[in-house]
Amino acid sequence: MPESEPAPTSGSRAASDESIESWERAASGWERRRSLLWEASRGLSERLVDLLDPRPGDTVLELAAGPGDTGFLAAERIGPAGELISSDVAPAMVAAAERRASELGLTNVQFLAQDAQALELPDDCVDGVLCRWGYMLVPEPSVALSETARVLRRGGRVAFAVWASADDNPWASAVGRVLVARSVVERPEPDAPGPFRLADPERVRSLVQDAGLEIVTQEEAPLTWRYRGFDEFWDTALDLSDTLSSALAALDQEDADDIRADIRQAVEPYVHSDGFVFPALSRVTLARRD
């Protein structure tokens, strides 16, 4: 998975287009690897939904939904009288979520392509918001959180997750560090969109409060990523990371093979008897609108 997706921080329309195109390219891989992702992350998603505590008849918005599984847990709780709005900035991700909902037989879901920084939704229209690993990837997290506060009804809550530091998440950072060391990609700016951008819980607290939301709780959420071997890890990384796949596509075969070998060496400490096992650490925040 990527250390950072190549989304510029200017907040310009061009930057948004570049980010959307990157996620459009990655969408098929995320759908293909949905089961592996869900096996590792289901406990975290269940915790987010438990904290949000949606009730029958509620309207719940999921941002950066990807294949949609986190929001679908909430859809089961709100029942036929409620509505889940499953959204993602990339239309191909929205289509993947729609296919998954069809497999599950869900009928209380509306699917929308939405930029979390500019939601095309009215004020005070949802009871709860879910966002698993999305706010740190948008150009302006403060704008996205302000938009979240705008669409929440009074008393509404938002439950979201971000990743802790790169050192806490070697499953992701190992690939990016090799690419940077090999000068295949530039080192990301400290505040560039990427998984570790909101690793500091105090910064998250400040952003949430500046958006007009009240922190209810913040907690750590350990995860474990498991792969049957390096080939599965590598193929998954290629599927999920447009940064990696695009970088390799620009190289000749010998250089691409060298990078693969370097990454194989970097993840050697995580070899176990049944494959590769990577520790991971996410952080969960629950906030409410007064």
C-alpha angles and dihedrals in degrees: 000000000000127000086210136349114231099254114143118227100227094097089224123146089249090055091050091050091051091051092048091050091051093052091044089058092047097046097088090052092050090051091047092051096040095115094052091047092048094049090058099038106034093096090054092048091049089052092051091052092045090053093047089049098197115201131213109284096022124135111229126188121204116199123202087008097170107182087357104235098132093055092044089064088058091046089062091054100047092051130199093316091058132066134221116204104205109196141173134167091237116070090209090059090050089052091051091052091049091054091050092050089052090054089052093047094238115164103171097073130104116197121213137171101227137167107224088217094056110028115191091216131107125254119275095010106129135055096209143011128209124194121171110190097336113107094065091056099056120090093242115028091180090059092047092051091048089052089050090053091048096056095042118097117231108283090022120137139216123207116190142162132214130178123260119228129320090250089057091052111047091159087074106024097053092070095046093048092054092048091051093045089051090049090237091127131017121253107264118249111253093253098037116124109274143121097274098043094102097038092124108086091203091058089050090051091051093049092049094049093045088056089059097256128128119230112236099175143342122199143164121251117196118204136182126219115204129193127179090227144330093285091061091046091050096045090048092051090051091049096048103035119067086180092062098039093047092047093051092046089061093054133077117252096259094055092044090052090050091054091049089052092049091051090047089055093046093057096043092105089066097059113124133176092267098040133282122342119188126188116224136185128204129176124222127206129190117194135168139207113236 
